[in-house]
């Protein structure tokens, strides 16, 4: 791995140097503002420093690794010294809270199961749901509610199944895809790294530009991964959609001015660690910088549900936040979709089921997902 440090007057200046020398595959490891050298550096504008890495197969790997450790350790040691103990304490507390929450839920679920004896016509649906990834307490509460509300006497199996499906569909709620109402709309895509935001944005942009013939613009704020910028630029070129790259929040004002004649503007944000509040605050500031917006949180369908809950809670500051479940084709089941809708009121806008642009995305078919969850269908 080749490690190199770049310094410039602005982030954009540095990124241009990185791209020119190392290409679009370089990975950003560390960024910071540094004071200019010399006595009069105190009175000058700070410089921007970026440390990047580029994979290579050479004998320099070990040497470069040592170089990386030296750079990061010396740059971050002082800044992190005061924070490490707090971070470790916070992580430990969070872990303990999760353990307590899981234990309490387990006890409550056991008490619930002991309290209610379900009719045999319904009890089998708890097994169907849990086998398809639905949390046991979620499955039990949905089915037990049916038992308390509905008189199943003289209902055959088909009728009981219809009642169960109706209740599941009611929890899943109607899908809520992006809709153009005649006024310019800005669509933000947010979420953790690696969930497929960039590809998802390209798929949705293609649907509106190519299929529906809307005037579309794209903005990327994901400057932490040069490959992400280049990926979106390739999609934009193929679809003949203009794209702007913003390196600082204030850059969005110029981009918005350039796109004043567009019907819809799609904004790709950098992948963020949902546990890092500073990074979440950056996303918040960017979103709040414009009007007439809509935000879609992209969640990997294969992620464990406790993590999904944490992610959604971290983004709860966003009004009318919508959910996109990505990588559904890689998930063993669709239980997390129902789990999420049981705990949160966020609408689901899309699901993605592959890497092909623009084909592998669709508005979720709630009836079909409901049938899959009780084993009546296999394909989304």
Residue, then its C-alpha position, 0 to 999 in steps of 0.5 A: x500500500x502506498x501512503x502519501x501526504x498532500x497539502x494545499x490551500x483548500x480541500x478541492x486543491x488537495x483532492x485535485x493533486x491526489x487524483x492527478x498523482x494517484x488516480x481515482x482509487x486512492x483511499x482517504x485515511x486522514x484529513x485535518x487543518x494545519x497552521x502554516x509554518x513560521x512566525x507569521x503562520x498564526x495570521x495566515x489561513x490554515x492549510x488542508x492536509x490529507x493522508x491517502x493510501x493506494x493499494x499496490x503489490x510491491x515489497x514496499x508494503x511493510x515499509x509503507x505500513x510503518x509510514x502510515x502508522x507513524x503519520x497517524x500516530x503522530x497526528x492523532x496521538x495528542x488529539x485522541x489522548x483526552x478522548x480515548x478513555x471516554x470513548x472506551x467508557x461510552x462503548x462499554x456503557x452502550x454495550x451494557x445497555x444493549x445487554x440489559x435491553x435484550x434481557x428485559x425484552x426476553x423476560x417480557x416476551x416469556x411472560x407474554x407467551x405464558x400469559x396468552x395461549x394462542x389458538x392453533x390456527x394462529x400459533x403456526x404463524x409465529x413460527x413462519x414469521x420467526x423462520x423468516x427473520x421476524x423477531x419473536x416478540x414482534x411476531x408474537x405481538x402481531x399474532x396475539x393482537x389478532x387473537x384478542x381482536x378477532x373471533x376465529x370461530x368458523x373461520x377456515x385456514x384461508x380466511x385466517x391467513x387473509x386476516x394475518x396478511x392484512x395485519x402484516x400489511x397494515x404494519x408494513x404500511x404503504x410504500x412511499x417512493x419519491x414523487x415530483x409535485x411540480x416544485x424543485x425537490x432536493x433528495x438526500x441519500x444518507x447512511x453508513x459506509x458500504x450500504x450502497x448509497x451511490x449506486x442507489x442514487x444512480x438507480x433512482x436518478x435514472x428512473x426519473x431522468x430516462x424513464x420519466x423524462x424529468x430534468x435532473x441534477x446530481x451533487x456528491x458530497x462523498x469526497x472521502x472516497x475518490x472512487x465514489x466521486x468517479x463512480x457517480x461521474x461515470x453514471x452521470x455521463x452515461x445518463x447525460x445528467x450534470x453533476x457537481x462535487x461539493x467539498x464544503x457545506x457552503x459549496x452546495x449554494x453554488x451547486x443549487x444555483x447552477x441547478x436552479x432549472x432542474x426538477x429534482x436534485x439528488x445529493x449523495x452524502x458521505x458514509x458516516x459512522x452513526x455512532x460519531x455525533x460530529x459526523x452526524x452533525x455534518x450531515x444535519x448541517x448539509x441537509x438543513x442548508x436547503x429547502x424543499x428536501x426529502x431524505x432517504x436513509x439507506x439501510x443494508x437489509x443484511x445488517x443485524x436488527x439492533x444495529x439498524x435500530x441504532x442507525x435509525x435513532x441516530x438519524x431521528x432528527x430528520x423530519x419525515x425520514x424515509x427508508x431504503x432497504x438495500x442488498x435485499x438479494x443478499x439477505x437470508x430473509x426479509x424479517x428486518x423490514x417488518x421488525x423496523x416497521x414495528x418499532x418505527x413509523x418511517x415510510x419505506x420508499x424503495x428496496x434494491x436487489x442487485x448492482x445493475x443500474x437502473x434495473x435492480x431497484x423497485x418500490x416495495x410490493x407490500x402484499x408480496x413481502x407479507x406473503x414471503x414473511x409467512x412462507x407463501x412466496x419466495x421471490x420479492 
